[in-house]
Amino acid sequence: MQTLSPALDAHYAEVNTTLALCWRLDRVDGVSLGFTQHDTPLMLGGLLYQPAPGFDVSSIERTATAAVDNLDISGAFTSDALTQDDLAIGRYDNARLSIFRVNWADLSMGTQPLAVGMIGRVTRRDTSFQAELRGLKHRLQERACEQYTPDCRAKLGDARCRVDLSLHTHRMEVVAQTSPLQFTLSDGSQSDDTFRFGTLRWMGGPLVGLDTVILAHTGTTITLADAPAVPITLPMPVRLTAGCDRRLETCSARFNNAENYRGEPHIPGVDSLLAYPGLA
């Protein structure tokens, strides 16, 4: 996004201005949406920003400290692109939000960035919602360095792990639901626990494209970490990716990847560190 241009800076000094607030949502599934408080659509950077008169942004507070700069966005479900169902099933969880101001009468003047962050807690009330925007300084509250751990600190399939997940991904169907979290697969040829801590991606229906963590896998039965937010019509095609419990034994036996293990399983535990001669 461009910084405040000299032309837009000069426009602020005019008696009458033609300014409009815009915000861009980039979801984790790759979908980008644009909204504006102007009464007609605006084309910016190849994305069409649709009018959203029901949207409102709280005061934007910025500090020079490491404190997190947060703000709230509220609005009504007046756009076909932003629906209650999509919000309820998590399509906007951790979406990137950029808020900026433009001169709607002359978009060539550039933009004035106001806030950038990630969507946090979302509260729904009938036909309206309120979402928290967590500023970039929210990242400063995260751990910046690694600690010694017996379990692997890499994520299965990432640049450090180097396991090719395409070799451990399987397509099949969910054919039955035996409880809110438990489902039956069409194929039970994979060994027990193959998909434990892996992911299930729905390949159809209202949850298409969304991933859910698998907590347990035995035969054709899997248990999900979260129940589907909406009813699922079965059978339903799914894509299952194998999981890892981050133990060296699993890394070696299941993935033949011990050389890339990112943990210290042989470091003595706390009991050993606190022991002293004569301790029973």
C-alpha positions as CSV (number, residue, x, y, z in Angstrom):
1,M,0.0,0.0,0.0
2,Q,1.3,3.5,-0.9
3,T,2.2,6.1,1.7
4,L,0.5,9.5,1.9
5,S,1.2,11.3,-1.4
6,P,1.9,15.0,-1.6
7,A,-1.3,15.4,-3.7
8,L,-3.4,13.7,-1.0
9,D,-1.6,15.7,1.7
10,A,-2.5,18.9,-0.1
11,H,-6.1,17.8,-0.5
12,Y,-6.4,17.6,3.3
13,A,-5.8,21.3,3.5
14,E,-8.7,22.2,1.2
15,V,-11.9,23.5,2.6
16,N,-14.0,20.8,0.9
17,T,-12.6,17.3,0.7
18,T,-13.8,14.1,-1.0
19,L,-12.4,11.4,1.3
20,A,-13.6,7.9,1.8
21,L,-12.6,5.1,4.2
22,C,-11.7,1.7,2.7
23,W,-10.7,-1.6,4.1
24,R,-9.3,-4.7,2.5
25,L,-9.7,-8.2,3.9
26,D,-7.3,-11.0,2.9
27,R,-8.5,-14.3,4.2
28,V,-6.2,-17.2,4.9
29,D,-7.9,-19.2,2.1
30,G,-6.6,-16.7,-0.5
31,V,-9.9,-14.7,-1.0
32,S,-9.6,-10.9,-0.9
33,L,-12.5,-8.6,-0.3
34,G,-12.7,-4.8,-0.5
35,F,-15.2,-2.5,1.2
36,T,-15.7,1.3,1.4
37,Q,-17.9,3.8,3.1
38,H,-18.3,5.6,-0.2
39,D,-21.7,5.2,-1.9
40,T,-20.3,3.8,-5.2
41,P,-17.8,1.1,-5.9
42,L,-14.1,2.0,-6.1
43,M,-11.4,0.1,-8.1
44,L,-8.1,0.1,-6.3
45,G,-5.1,-2.0,-7.1
46,G,-7.1,-4.5,-9.2
47,L,-9.7,-5.1,-6.3
48,L,-13.2,-3.7,-6.4
49,Y,-14.2,-2.0,-3.1
50,Q,-18.0,-2.4,-2.6
51,P,-20.0,0.1,-0.6
52,A,-20.6,-0.9,3.0
53,P,-22.6,1.9,4.7
54,G,-23.2,-0.3,7.7
55,F,-19.6,-0.5,8.7
56,D,-18.1,1.6,11.5
57,V,-14.5,1.8,12.8
58,S,-13.7,2.8,16.4
59,S,-11.1,5.4,17.1
60,I,-7.6,4.4,16.0
61,E,-5.1,4.7,18.9
62,R,-1.4,4.5,18.3
63,T,1.4,4.6,20.8
64,A,5.2,4.8,20.6
65,T,5.5,1.9,23.1
66,A,5.4,-1.8,22.6
67,A,1.7,-1.9,23.7
68,V,-0.6,-3.5,21.2
69,D,-2.6,-1.0,19.1
70,N,-6.1,-2.5,18.8
71,L,-9.4,-1.2,17.4
72,D,-12.9,-2.5,16.8
73,I,-14.9,-2.8,13.6
74,S,-18.6,-3.2,13.7
75,G,-21.1,-3.5,10.9
76,A,-24.2,-5.2,9.5
77,F,-24.4,-8.1,7.1
78,T,-25.4,-6.0,4.2
79,S,-22.9,-7.4,1.7
80,D,-23.4,-10.7,-0.1
81,A,-19.6,-11.2,0.2
82,L,-19.7,-11.0,4.0
83,T,-22.2,-13.5,5.4
84,Q,-23.1,-14.7,8.8
85,D,-22.4,-18.3,7.8
86,D,-18.8,-17.5,6.6
87,L,-18.1,-15.6,9.8
88,A,-19.6,-18.4,11.9
89,I,-17.5,-21.2,10.3
90,G,-14.3,-19.3,10.7
91,R,-13.5,-18.1,7.1
92,Y,-12.4,-14.8,8.6
93,D,-10.3,-16.1,11.5
94,N,-6.8,-14.5,11.4
95,A,-7.6,-12.6,8.2
96,R,-5.4,-9.7,7.4
97,L,-7.2,-6.3,7.5
98,S,-5.9,-3.1,6.0
99,I,-7.7,0.2,6.6
100,F,-6.9,3.3,4.6
101,R,-8.3,6.5,3.3
102,V,-8.6,7.7,-0.4
103,N,-9.8,10.6,-2.4
104,W,-12.8,9.0,-4.1
105,A,-12.9,11.8,-6.7
106,D,-9.3,11.3,-7.7
107,L,-7.9,7.8,-6.8
108,S,-4.6,8.7,-8.5
109,M,-3.7,10.7,-5.4
110,G,-2.8,7.5,-3.6
111,T,-3.8,6.2,-0.2
112,Q,-3.3,7.1,3.5
113,P,-2.7,3.9,5.5
114,L,-4.5,4.0,8.9
115,A,-4.2,0.6,10.4
116,V,-3.0,-2.9,9.5
117,G,-3.5,-6.1,11.6
118,M,-5.2,-9.4,12.0
119,I,-8.8,-10.2,12.8
120,G,-9.1,-11.4,16.4
121,R,-12.2,-12.0,18.4
122,V,-15.5,-11.7,16.5
123,T,-18.9,-11.2,18.2
124,R,-22.1,-11.7,16.3
125,R,-25.5,-10.2,17.3
126,D,-28.4,-11.1,15.1
127,T,-27.7,-9.3,11.8
128,S,-24.6,-7.4,12.9
129,F,-21.1,-8.2,14.1
130,Q,-18.2,-6.6,15.9
131,A,-14.6,-7.7,15.1
132,E,-11.3,-6.9,17.0
133,L,-8.3,-5.8,14.9
134,R,-5.0,-6.8,16.5
135,G,-2.2,-4.5,15.4
136,L,1.2,-5.7,14.2
137,K,2.7,-5.0,17.6
138,H,0.6,-7.9,18.8
139,R,3.4,-10.1,17.4
140,L,5.8,-8.6,19.9
141,Q,4.0,-10.5,22.6
142,E,4.9,-13.8,21.0
143,R,8.0,-15.8,21.9
144,A,10.9,-14.7,19.8
145,C,13.3,-17.5,20.4
146,E,13.2,-21.2,20.8
147,Q,13.6,-23.2,24.0
148,Y,15.1,-26.7,24.3
149,T,12.3,-29.2,24.2
150,P,12.2,-33.0,23.9
151,D,9.5,-32.7,21.2
152,C,10.2,-31.4,17.7
153,R,9.6,-27.7,17.3
154,A,9.2,-27.8,13.5
155,K,5.8,-28.0,11.8
156,L,5.2,-31.1,9.8
157,G,6.1,-30.3,6.1
158,D,7.7,-26.9,6.7
159,A,11.1,-25.8,5.5
160,R,12.8,-27.2,8.6
161,C,11.0,-30.5,8.7
162,R,11.3,-31.1,4.9
163,V,8.7,-33.9,4.8
164,D,6.9,-33.9,1.4
165,L,3.2,-33.8,2.6
166,S,2.0,-34.7,-0.9
167,L,3.2,-38.2,-0.2
168,H,1.1,-38.3,3.0
169,T,-2.1,-36.7,1.7
170,H,-5.1,-38.9,0.9
171,R,-8.5,-38.2,-0.7
172,M,-11.6,-40.1,0.5
173,E,-15.1,-39.5,1.8
174,V,-16.7,-39.0,5.2
175,V,-19.6,-41.5,5.0
176,A,-21.2,-41.2,8.5
177,Q,-21.2,-39.1,11.6
178,T,-21.5,-41.0,14.9
179,S,-21.2,-38.0,17.3
180,P,-20.6,-34.2,17.0
181,L,-16.9,-34.8,16.8
182,Q,-16.6,-38.4,15.5
183,F,-16.9,-39.4,11.8
184,T,-16.5,-42.5,9.7
185,L,-14.2,-42.6,6.6
186,S,-14.8,-44.6,3.4
187,D,-11.2,-46.0,3.6
188,G,-9.6,-47.7,6.5
189,S,-6.4,-48.9,4.8
190,Q,-4.1,-46.4,6.7
191,S,-2.5,-47.5,10.0
192,D,-4.1,-46.3,13.2
193,D,-2.9,-42.8,14.3
194,T,-1.7,-42.0,10.8
195,F,-4.0,-38.9,10.8
196,R,-3.7,-38.1,14.5
197,F,-2.8,-34.4,14.8
198,G,-3.1,-34.1,11.1
199,T,-5.8,-32.1,9.2
200,L,-9.1,-32.8,7.5
201,R,-10.1,-30.4,4.7
202,W,-13.7,-30.4,3.5
203,M,-13.8,-30.6,-0.3
204,G,-17.5,-29.8,-0.7
205,G,-20.5,-28.3,1.0
206,P,-20.6,-25.1,3.1
207,L,-17.3,-25.8,4.7
208,V,-15.4,-26.3,1.5
209,G,-11.7,-25.3,1.8
210,L,-11.7,-25.2,5.6
211,D,-9.3,-27.3,7.7
212,T,-10.0,-29.1,11.0
213,V,-7.4,-30.7,13.3
214,I,-7.8,-34.5,13.8
215,L,-7.4,-35.6,17.4
216,A,-7.7,-39.3,17.0
217,H,-7.7,-41.9,14.2
218,T,-8.5,-45.6,14.5
219,G,-9.4,-47.7,11.4
220,T,-12.1,-45.8,9.6
221,T,-13.0,-43.6,12.6
222,I,-11.6,-40.1,13.2
223,T,-12.3,-37.6,16.0
224,L,-12.1,-33.9,15.2
225,A,-10.9,-31.1,17.5
226,D,-13.9,-29.0,16.6
227,A,-17.4,-29.9,15.5
228,P,-18.6,-28.5,12.1
229,A,-20.2,-25.2,12.6
230,V,-23.0,-26.2,10.2
231,P,-24.6,-29.5,9.3
232,I,-22.7,-31.7,6.8
233,T,-24.5,-33.6,4.1
234,L,-22.9,-37.1,3.8
235,P,-21.2,-38.6,2.0
236,M,-18.7,-35.7,1.7
237,P,-15.3,-35.7,-0.1
238,V,-12.4,-34.7,2.2
239,R,-8.7,-34.4,2.0
240,L,-6.7,-35.9,4.9
241,T,-3.1,-35.1,5.7
242,A,-1.1,-37.2,8.0
243,G,-0.1,-35.8,11.4
244,C,2.9,-36.0,13.7
245,D,3.0,-36.2,17.5
246,R,6.5,-34.5,17.4
247,R,8.3,-37.5,19.0
248,L,11.6,-38.8,17.6
249,E,10.2,-42.3,17.3
250,T,7.3,-41.1,15.1
251,C,9.6,-38.9,13.0
252,S,11.9,-41.9,12.3
253,A,9.4,-44.7,11.9
254,R,6.6,-43.0,10.0
255,F,8.5,-40.3,8.0
256,N,12.1,-41.6,7.9
257,N,13.1,-38.0,8.8
258,A,15.1,-38.3,12.0
259,E,18.0,-36.2,10.5
260,N,15.7,-33.2,10.4
261,Y,14.3,-33.7,13.9
262,R,14.1,-30.3,15.7
263,G,14.1,-31.3,19.3
264,E,16.4,-32.6,22.0
265,P,14.8,-35.9,23.3
266,H,17.9,-37.0,25.2
267,I,18.4,-33.9,27.3
268,P,17.9,-34.8,31.0
269,G,14.7,-33.6,32.5
270,V,14.1,-31.3,35.5
271,D,14.4,-34.1,38.0
272,S,17.9,-34.9,36.8
273,L,18.9,-31.2,36.9
274,L,17.7,-30.9,40.5
275,A,19.2,-34.2,41.7
276,Y,22.3,-34.1,44.0
277,P,24.4,-36.8,45.6
278,G,22.6,-38.8,48.3
279,L,19.2,-38.0,47.0
280,A,17.1,-41.1,47.1
